[in-house]
Amino acid sequence: MTRGRVRTGREISRPAVPARPERDIESEKSLGTVDSTTTADLDLPTDQRLILAAERLFAERGIDAVSLRSVMAEAGANVASVHYHFGSKDALVEALISRRSAQLHARRAELLDAVEASGTPDARALADAFVRPVGELAAAGGTPWIRLVAGIMSGNHPALTRLTEGFAPQARTFNDLLQRIAPDTAPRTIRFRLTQAMNLTFQTLGDPEGLQGMLALSGTRLSPGELLTELVDTVTAILTGPPDR
């Protein structure tokens, strides 16, 4: 069965601005009736509140388990707001994927440019360019988004199409550089290794507490910096393959 792409919502005509006004957020804050939406989020425009609320809920429960009404309630927005700002749930999913992806890709481009400029590509430098932007995003509060992406990949959700399309240009750069490092490696092997590196990176940094819990069973505790270093080392091993090849 062919997996459908996430619709952009651009083909759906937007309804007129709803006559019913937005909730009076300031009054609700003063009365203490605002529930799960954070005070910081309430100062943001409605479309950004909706994206952040969707990001949190989708990461916790999965995209398909969350209704638009739940997103609106989390964001403190009225019933028509999602349709007004995005057009559909699919378009909301695409917007929240794109929001963080642009930041991630820009940072990764900086690191890849440095690797290419060195003239001698190094596997660990490539692994660092792969992992570090995700680690920095997690440190900046993007863990729910990373967890969401990990869920999209593991569940083979239709939104995976949008993720892979966005990563494709940088994937080609990684492929080319890895081919220069190991010219005898089959292209399919490089693609397989990149896919496994991506899965491991997002699964690990999307649920650091779960990983720390498993490590604690053996008496091991890693600081965030140590965890990132170990992850870069492991991704390096994935990208380079067995040493005897």
C-alpha positions in Angstrom: 0.0 0.0 0.0 1.5 3.3 -1.0 2.2 5.6 1.9 0.7 9.1 1.3 2.6 12.3 1.8 1.8 14.8 4.4 -0.5 17.3 2.8 0.7 20.9 2.9 -2.7 22.4 3.3 -1.9 24.9 0.6 -4.5 23.4 -1.7 -7.2 24.0 0.9 -8.8 27.4 0.9 -8.7 29.1 4.2 -11.9 30.0 5.8 -12.6 33.6 6.7 -11.4 34.8 10.1 -13.7 33.2 12.6 -16.2 35.5 14.2 -15.7 34.0 17.6 -12.7 35.8 19.3 -9.6 34.1 20.7 -9.7 33.2 24.4 -8.9 36.1 26.7 -5.6 34.7 27.8 -4.7 37.6 30.1 -7.9 37.2 32.0 -7.4 33.5 32.3 -3.9 33.9 33.6 -5.1 36.4 36.2 -7.8 34.0 37.3 -5.5 31.0 37.3 -7.7 29.0 34.9 -5.1 28.3 32.2 -4.2 24.7 32.5 -1.4 23.0 30.6 -0.1 25.8 28.4 3.0 27.4 29.9 3.0 31.1 30.8 5.9 31.7 28.3 3.9 30.1 25.5 0.9 32.3 26.2 2.9 35.3 25.2 3.5 33.9 21.7 1.3 34.3 18.6 -1.4 31.7 18.2 0.2 29.8 15.4 3.4 29.3 17.4 1.4 28.2 20.5 -0.3 25.7 18.4 3.0 24.3 17.0 4.5 24.0 20.5 1.4 22.4 21.9 1.2 19.9 19.1 4.9 19.2 19.5 4.5 18.3 23.2 1.3 16.2 22.7 2.5 14.4 19.6 5.8 13.5 21.3 4.0 12.2 24.4 1.2 10.2 22.7 2.0 9.9 19.0 0.5 11.9 16.1 -2.5 9.7 15.4 -3.6 9.5 19.1 -3.9 13.3 19.4 -7.0 15.2 18.2 -6.9 18.8 16.9 -9.3 19.7 19.8 -6.6 18.5 22.3 -4.0 20.6 20.6 -6.3 23.7 20.7 -6.9 23.1 24.4 -3.2 22.7 25.1 -2.4 25.9 23.2 -5.3 27.9 24.7 -6.7 28.6 21.3 -10.2 28.6 19.9 -11.8 25.8 17.9 -11.2 27.3 14.4 -7.6 28.4 15.0 -5.8 25.3 13.6 -7.9 25.4 10.4 -7.3 29.2 10.1 -3.6 29.1 10.6 -2.7 25.7 9.0 -5.7 24.3 7.1 -5.4 20.8 8.4 -3.8 18.5 10.9 -1.3 17.3 8.2 -0.3 20.8 7.5 0.2 21.4 11.3 2.5 18.3 11.4 4.5 19.6 8.4 4.9 23.0 10.0 6.2 21.7 13.3 8.6 19.4 11.5 9.9 22.2 9.3 10.3 24.6 12.3 13.0 22.6 14.0 14.4 21.0 10.8 15.5 24.3 9.4 17.5 25.1 12.5 19.0 21.6 12.6 20.0 21.6 8.9 21.6 25.1 9.2 23.8 24.0 12.1 24.7 20.7 10.4 25.6 22.6 7.2 28.1 24.7 9.1 29.8 21.5 10.4 29.7 19.8 7.0 31.3 22.9 5.4 34.1 22.7 7.9 34.7 19.0 7.1 34.7 19.6 3.4 37.0 22.6 3.8 39.6 20.5 5.7 40.3 18.6 2.4 40.7 15.3 4.3 37.3 14.1 5.5 37.4 12.3 8.8 34.8 9.8 9.9 34.6 11.1 13.4 34.2 14.6 12.2 31.3 13.4 10.0 29.8 11.6 13.0 30.1 14.8 15.0 28.4 16.8 12.2 25.6 14.2 12.3 25.1 14.0 16.1 26.0 17.4 17.5 23.3 19.5 16.0 20.7 17.1 17.5 22.4 17.3 20.9 22.5 21.1 20.8 18.8 21.1 19.9 18.0 18.8 22.8 20.0 21.1 25.2 18.0 24.1 23.9 14.7 22.5 24.8 14.0 20.5 21.6 13.8 17.1 23.2 10.0 16.7 22.5 10.6 17.4 18.8 13.5 14.8 18.7 11.3 12.3 20.5 8.5 13.0 17.9 10.9 12.4 15.0 12.1 9.2 16.6 8.5 8.0 16.8 7.8 9.0 13.2 10.8 6.9 12.1 10.1 3.9 14.2 6.4 3.9 13.4 6.9 4.5 9.7 4.4 7.3 9.9 3.5 9.1 6.6 5.3 12.2 8.0 8.5 10.3 7.4 8.2 11.5 3.8 8.6 15.1 4.8 11.6 14.3 7.1 13.5 12.3 4.4 12.8 15.0 1.8 14.3 17.6 4.1 17.4 15.6 4.9 18.0 14.4 1.3 20.5 17.2 0.3 22.7 16.7 3.4 22.3 12.9 3.0 24.0 13.2 -0.4 26.8 15.2 1.1 27.3 12.6 3.8 27.2 9.9 1.1 29.9 11.6 -1.0 32.2 12.3 1.9 31.9 8.7 3.3 32.6 7.4 -0.2 35.8 9.5 -0.3 36.8 8.0 3.1 36.0 4.4 2.1 35.9 4.3 -1.8 35.5 0.5 -1.8 32.3 0.6 0.3 29.1 -0.2 -1.6 26.7 2.8 -1.9 23.9 0.6 -0.4 26.1 -0.1 2.6 26.7 3.6 3.2 23.0 4.4 2.9 22.2 1.6 5.4 24.8 2.9 7.9 23.4 6.5 7.6 19.9 5.2 8.3 21.1 3.3 11.4 23.1 6.4 12.5 20.0 8.5 12.2 17.8 6.1 14.1 20.3 5.7 16.9 20.8 9.4 17.3 17.2 10.4 17.5 16.2 7.4 19.7 19.0 8.2 22.1 18.6 12.0 22.4 14.8 11.7 22.2 14.7 9.7 25.5 17.9 10.4 27.5 16.1 9.6 30.7 15.2 6.1 29.5 18.8 5.5 28.4 20.2 6.8 31.8 17.7 4.4 33.5 19.1 1.4 31.6 22.7 2.5 32.3 21.9 2.9 36.0 21.1 -0.8 36.2 24.9 -1.4 35.7 25.9 1.4 38.0 26.7 3.7 35.1 25.9 7.4 35.0 26.8 9.7 32.1 26.8 13.5 32.1 25.1 15.1 29.1 28.5 15.8 27.6 29.7 12.3 28.2 26.6 10.9 26.7 27.1 13.0 23.5 30.7 11.9 23.3 29.8 8.2 23.6 27.1 8.7 21.0 29.5 10.4 18.5 31.9 7.5 19.0 29.2 4.9 18.4 28.0 6.7 15.3 31.6 6.9 14.1 31.8 3.1 14.4 28.5 2.7 12.5 29.7 4.9 9.6 33.1 3.3 9.2 32.0 -0.3 9.6 34.2 -3.2 10.8 37.9 -2.3 11.0 39.0 -5.4 9.1 37.1 -4.5 5.9 
